[in-house]
């Protein structure tokens, strides 16, 4: 595991973007695992700037996102599809048929989870996976539990996660209570992982994830067992290490 400490979010975003750009340059048709929320915004902005300068070509890139809310249609304001389209897909030349998210509006969520997992495998697996970190140690929407979920699945969101995500909605009551998410096993199959964490409010959980015991009650702690993880922290998040 490699740990990089940066001064601020912009530097973190540029450091993460450099890793994803290198992956694209090494393998033009690579498969990227992408994330939503506030954490990857600086990374997507940096990647967009590289594309606009002519330094990157997304024409053969494929991507799979970590998760989507159950019941959320792609055109809804808070959908992760819309987030990705507005912050990356519409800004670079990745073909429309090359980016994928779980279908939160699927009538049969279990069948959709199985379909999504199979699609990732059919693409050859993920070359480089982007992750943020929840205050309770979750990655994707894999909440603290008594086991590490292996495959893409439907999960009931913890109250802490709902509280953290209410900033994207009118109120906490409007936040969906379930989501489809890649499993811990799916994430761990990625050939490389980039974990980005910022803020003093995540210093304690960062220390548990990186230095504590590997337990499913701290889902991201499993990353200690992955052979190729880069952790990009700001100084505040790194303060308890």
C-alpha positions as CSV (number, residue, x, y, z in Angstrom):
1,X,0.0,0.0,0.0
2,X,1.3,3.4,-1.0
3,X,0.2,6.5,1.0
4,X,0.4,10.0,-0.5
5,X,-0.3,13.1,1.7
6,X,-1.3,16.2,-0.2
7,X,-2.0,19.8,0.7
8,X,-5.7,20.2,-0.1
9,X,-8.4,18.8,-2.3
10,X,-7.0,20.2,-5.6
11,X,-3.7,18.5,-5.1
12,X,-5.4,15.3,-4.2
13,X,-7.5,15.4,-7.3
14,X,-4.5,16.1,-9.5
15,X,-2.6,13.2,-7.9
16,X,-5.5,10.8,-8.5
17,X,-6.0,12.1,-12.0
18,X,-2.4,11.4,-12.8
19,X,-2.8,7.7,-11.9
20,X,-6.0,7.4,-14.0
21,X,-4.3,9.2,-16.9
22,X,-1.3,6.9,-16.7
23,X,-3.7,3.9,-16.8
24,X,-5.4,5.2,-19.9
25,X,-2.1,6.0,-21.6
26,X,-0.8,2.4,-20.8
27,X,-4.0,0.8,-22.0
28,X,-6.3,2.8,-24.2
29,X,-9.2,0.4,-23.8
30,X,-8.9,0.1,-20.1
31,X,-11.8,-0.5,-17.7
32,X,-12.2,2.1,-15.0
33,X,-14.2,1.9,-11.8
34,X,-15.7,5.2,-11.0
35,X,-17.3,6.9,-7.9
36,X,-19.6,9.7,-7.2
37,X,-20.0,12.3,-4.4
38,X,-17.8,15.2,-3.5
39,X,-14.6,13.3,-3.3
40,X,-13.9,12.6,-7.0
41,X,-14.9,16.1,-8.3
42,X,-11.4,17.5,-8.4
43,X,-10.1,14.3,-10.1
44,X,-12.8,14.5,-12.8
45,X,-12.0,18.2,-13.3
46,X,-8.3,17.4,-13.7
47,X,-9.0,14.6,-16.2
48,X,-11.3,16.9,-18.2
49,X,-8.5,19.5,-18.4
50,X,-6.1,16.9,-19.6
51,X,-8.6,15.8,-22.3
52,X,-9.2,19.4,-23.4
53,X,-5.4,19.9,-23.7
54,X,-5.3,16.9,-26.0
55,X,-3.3,14.8,-23.5
56,X,-5.9,12.1,-23.0
57,X,-8.2,10.2,-25.3
58,X,-11.2,8.5,-23.7
59,X,-12.4,7.0,-27.0
60,X,-11.8,3.4,-26.1
61,X,-12.2,3.7,-22.3
62,X,-14.9,1.7,-20.6
63,X,-16.2,2.5,-17.1
64,X,-18.4,0.9,-14.4
65,X,-19.7,3.0,-11.5
66,X,-19.7,1.7,-7.9
67,X,-23.4,2.2,-7.2
68,X,-26.8,3.7,-7.7
69,X,-29.8,4.4,-5.5
70,X,-32.7,1.9,-5.7
71,X,-35.7,3.5,-7.4
72,X,-33.6,6.3,-9.0
73,X,-34.1,6.8,-12.7
74,X,-31.1,8.0,-14.8
75,X,-32.6,11.4,-15.6
76,X,-33.5,12.3,-12.0
77,X,-31.5,15.1,-10.5
78,X,-29.9,13.1,-7.7
79,X,-29.1,10.0,-9.8
80,X,-25.5,9.0,-10.0
81,X,-25.9,8.6,-13.8
82,X,-26.7,12.3,-14.0
83,X,-23.8,13.1,-11.7
84,X,-21.4,11.3,-13.9
85,X,-22.8,12.7,-17.1
86,X,-22.6,16.3,-15.8
87,X,-19.1,16.0,-14.2
88,X,-17.2,13.7,-16.6
89,X,-19.0,11.8,-19.4
90,X,-20.4,14.9,-21.2
91,X,-17.0,16.6,-20.9
92,X,-14.7,14.0,-22.6
93,X,-15.0,11.7,-25.6
94,X,-16.0,8.5,-23.9
95,X,-18.6,6.9,-26.2
96,X,-22.2,6.7,-24.8
97,X,-22.1,2.9,-25.0
98,X,-18.9,2.6,-23.0
99,X,-20.1,3.8,-19.5
100,X,-22.2,1.7,-17.2
101,X,-24.0,2.1,-13.9
102,X,-26.4,-0.2,-12.0
103,X,-30.0,0.3,-13.0
104,X,-31.6,1.6,-9.8
105,X,-35.0,1.6,-11.5
106,X,-34.8,-2.1,-12.4
107,X,-38.0,-4.1,-11.4
108,X,-35.9,-7.0,-10.1
109,X,-33.0,-5.7,-8.1
110,X,-31.4,-9.1,-7.5
111,X,-31.4,-9.8,-11.3
112,X,-29.9,-6.4,-12.0
113,X,-27.1,-7.0,-9.5
114,X,-26.3,-10.4,-11.1
115,X,-26.4,-8.7,-14.6
116,X,-24.1,-5.9,-13.5
117,X,-21.6,-8.3,-11.9
118,X,-21.6,-10.4,-15.1
119,X,-21.1,-7.3,-17.2
120,X,-18.0,-6.3,-15.3
121,X,-16.6,-9.8,-15.6
122,X,-17.4,-9.8,-19.4
123,X,-15.4,-6.6,-19.8
124,X,-12.4,-8.3,-18.3
125,X,-12.6,-6.8,-14.8
126,X,-11.6,-3.4,-13.6
127,X,-8.1,-2.1,-14.2
128,X,-8.2,0.8,-11.8
129,X,-10.9,1.5,-9.2
130,X,-11.6,4.9,-7.6
131,X,-12.9,4.9,-4.0
132,X,-13.9,7.4,-1.4
133,X,-14.4,6.6,2.2
134,X,-17.5,6.9,4.4
135,X,-17.4,8.1,8.0
136,X,-18.2,4.5,9.1
137,X,-15.5,3.0,6.8
138,X,-17.8,2.0,4.0
139,X,-16.6,1.8,0.4
140,X,-19.2,1.9,-2.3
141,X,-22.3,1.4,-0.3
142,X,-20.8,-1.6,1.6
143,X,-21.9,-0.7,5.1
144,X,-20.4,-2.2,8.3
145,X,-21.6,-5.7,8.7
146,X,-20.7,-9.2,10.0
147,X,-19.2,-10.3,6.7
148,X,-17.6,-8.9,3.5
149,X,-20.2,-9.0,0.7
150,X,-18.6,-10.7,-2.4
151,X,-20.6,-9.5,-5.4
152,X,-22.8,-6.6,-6.5
153,X,-25.9,-6.5,-4.2
154,X,-28.7,-4.5,-2.8
155,X,-28.0,-2.9,0.6
156,X,-30.0,-1.0,3.2
157,X,-28.2,2.3,3.9
158,X,-27.1,3.1,7.4
159,X,-28.5,6.2,9.1
160,X,-25.0,7.7,9.1
161,X,-24.8,7.3,5.3
162,X,-28.3,8.8,4.8
163,X,-27.3,11.7,7.0
164,X,-24.1,12.3,5.1
165,X,-25.9,12.2,1.7
166,X,-28.8,14.4,2.6
167,X,-26.8,17.4,1.4
168,X,-27.7,16.3,-2.1
169,X,-31.4,16.2,-1.4
170,X,-34.0,18.6,0.0
171,X,-34.0,16.7,3.3
172,X,-32.9,13.5,4.9
173,X,-36.4,12.0,4.3
174,X,-35.8,12.3,0.6
175,X,-32.7,10.2,0.6
176,X,-33.4,6.7,-0.8
177,X,-33.0,4.0,1.9
178,X,-31.5,1.3,-0.4
179,X,-28.8,1.2,-3.1
180,X,-27.2,-1.2,-5.5
181,X,-23.5,-1.5,-5.0
182,X,-20.5,-3.4,-6.1
183,X,-19.5,-5.9,-3.4
184,X,-16.3,-5.9,-1.5
185,X,-15.3,-8.9,-3.6
186,X,-16.0,-7.0,-6.8
187,X,-13.9,-4.1,-5.6
188,X,-11.0,-6.3,-4.5
189,X,-10.8,-7.9,-7.9
190,X,-9.7,-4.6,-9.4
191,X,-6.1,-4.7,-10.5
192,X,-5.5,-1.4,-9.0
193,X,-7.3,0.8,-6.4
194,X,-7.1,4.5,-5.6
195,X,-8.6,5.6,-2.3
196,X,-9.0,9.3,-1.8
197,X,-9.9,10.7,1.7
198,X,-10.0,14.3,3.0
199,X,-11.0,16.2,6.1
200,X,-10.3,16.0,9.8
201,X,-13.7,14.4,10.3
202,X,-12.3,11.3,8.6
203,X,-9.0,11.1,10.4
204,X,-10.1,8.5,13.0
205,X,-11.7,6.2,10.4
206,X,-8.7,6.6,8.1
207,X,-6.4,5.4,10.9
208,X,-8.7,2.4,11.5
209,X,-8.9,1.5,7.8
210,X,-5.1,1.7,7.3
211,X,-3.7,0.6,10.6
212,X,-6.4,-1.3,12.4
213,X,-7.5,-4.9,12.3
214,X,-9.2,-6.1,9.1
215,X,-12.8,-6.6,10.1
216,X,-16.1,-6.3,8.2
217,X,-17.3,-3.8,10.8
218,X,-14.7,-1.5,9.0
219,X,-15.4,-2.5,5.4
220,X,-12.5,-0.5,3.9
221,X,-10.0,-2.3,6.1
222,X,-10.0,-5.1,3.6
223,X,-7.9,-2.9,1.4
224,X,-4.9,-3.8,3.5
225,X,-4.9,-7.2,1.8
226,X,-4.9,-5.7,-1.8
227,X,-1.6,-5.8,-3.6
228,X,-2.0,-2.5,-5.4
229,X,-3.6,0.3,-3.5
230,X,-2.7,4.0,-3.5
231,X,-4.2,6.1,-0.7
232,X,-4.3,9.8,-1.3
233,X,-4.9,11.8,1.9
234,X,-4.9,15.5,2.8
235,X,-3.0,16.5,5.9
236,X,-6.2,16.6,8.0
237,X,-7.2,13.0,7.1
238,X,-3.7,11.8,7.7
239,X,-3.4,13.5,11.1
240,X,-4.1,10.3,13.2
241,X,-1.7,8.0,11.3
